[in-house]
Amino acid sequence: MTVRLASSTKRWLELVPLVVVLAASAVGLALAREPAGRLDPARAWCAPSAARPLGCGEAGVDLLSLVSSAELRAVALAAAVALVGFAVGTPLGAAAALARGRLERAVERACDLVQAFPSFILALAVLSAVRAPSRVHIGAVFALTAWAPFARLALAQTRVLRDASFVEAAFALGRARGGVLLRHVVPNLLGVVAVQLGSTGAAIVVSEAALAFVGLGPRDGVSLGGVLDQGVAAMLRAPHVLVVGAVAVFATSAAMLVAGRAAER
Amino acid sequence: MPPPAGEVAPSGLEARARRRLHGTAPFTRAARLLIAQALEALTVVVALASLVFFALRLLPGDPARLVLGDEASAADLARVRATLHLDQPLLTQYGHFLRGLATLDLGDSFRRPGTSAMARVGEALVPTAQLAGVAVALGAVAGIAAAVAASGPWLSSRTRAWVERVLVGLAAAPLVAFAPVVTWALAARARLVPLPGDPDAGPAGLLFASAMLGLPLAAHVGRIARASLQEVARAPFLAVASAKGATPLRVWLVHALPAVIGPIVTVVATQLGALLGGAVVLERLFERWGLGTLILDAYASRDLPVLEGAVVAAGLLFVVAQALGTAVHVALDPRTRGAS
């Protein structure tokens, strides 16, 4: 009993970093006395002070409000894309493994390819078709490849499950393949596949920052990558901008990664 | 209890296993592998190219207007539409595009009339291939060195655990966050390496950028190599080598390492996509000329032929590097060459 309690407490503990990041962002937004992105050239690149705890960036943008809202948006985008990937990839991988044969091999190969694919280049290419990408565009581009790791895991896990006696029993009782898939296979692999949610989320946070860093960020300019870009431009004058941006990307992606482990059984 | 061998007719699975074990004729095996690889490479490149093609034409918005901006005159728009074949049905356009792809001729660059798009891409491909090549070399050597150091008898068990922890941390570290900070510390503070954008950076600049790009790769390689080395650590052939008087370094480098080259090549191959993405970020950070800068440049100036060409070239680079990886694996690990 104590062991079970300890492990479930530990699982909740793994959500703590993400909660801390979200809470810090919310507090930061509340403390900042102005909306993200308000410019005041008079205080450009000002160092951290009591009034502006994180200092200012390019054209005097307040870093606290910018980083706080960018963090909240990055987490929301990552969670949405990871959930879409999860919802698409899990049934796909499970169905492929249950069907066996050619379809199974094709899906497996496709997953390998998509996972090794230069997805960042793909994102650049597709986003070039829109004049100024919005968060929906960016999310859609990431979703193009986000399903693959989920499908891969579901496929591997279904290979184990498909020979289990309860699956055989379900088939013997005359249940159709779709029914077996939904009622017996998918519920049993959710725990394993859900672990991937964290690493996919972390990857999305980093990719979004990287896209904004190279200049393909959301059109409102509120992105962690945008902060990093400002920091690099003013590396010699105002190094605090770079440090703030890097710490924010690091903390957000690490928190997502750790939170994913909470789903582990 | 399993039935004794030879008493049951071989099942389909067994027959297949046997065929795999003894192999069909070596030539057909190699040829089949080669054809499959080439087909797959072709699929990747064509799929990537088609995605770009259709994204530019099917998403809302007029590509000609995207190129020229809102104030363009009707005559200019018509001219760009004719150059891009936008006035023809979509399938005809696609045919044009595929033909251009096959003959490596995607038309002239919009922004530099008279220069073919592919020439600009070819120019940019060299520095990026250099950057990625040096990064793979550095990453593989550093990763393997860390793995061998952490597997052999040289370090205390506590140090080995630390090596493992550092590798895990580095593998998860986002390049876009740590590369600028390291650059700031080493270039702006310590003045050990050239500053970003320094035109005289030369080999030192290339080496530093490649080291940044290769660092996550080194961590991935190190983790996989260490795990694989631990699997073979108790294998009899290593005990034999030791018994014959080989030094620990020789045992690990000459005897153990070739046996684990397969997983190492695989992990490098799966990281290639990330490496290309990282190259774009680093080219932007260090203001180096290359494929990534060209893509960003073509994006910013809406130079569609160059953009299409550059993306296809990135796909090509990826496919060629993967094929090279397979070749290295086959060359180094005798088990992949098939029996008989």
Interface residues (C-beta under 8 A of the other chain):
Chain A: R109 D112 L113 Q115 A116 F117 P118 S119 F120 I121 L122 L124 A125 V126 L127 S128 A129 V130 R131 A202 V205 V206 S207 A209 A210 F213 V214 G215 L216 G225 L228 G231 V232 M235 L236 P239 L242 V243 G245 A246 V247 V249 F250 S253 A254 L257
Chain B: E40 V44 L48 L51 V52 A55 L56 L59 G61 P63 L66 A172 A173 P174 L175 V176 A177 F178 P180 V181 T183 W184 A188 P196 A269 T270 Q271 L272 G273 A274 L276 G277 G278 V280 V281 R284 L285 G292 I295 L296 A298 Y299 A300 R302 L307 V311 A314 G315 F318 Q322
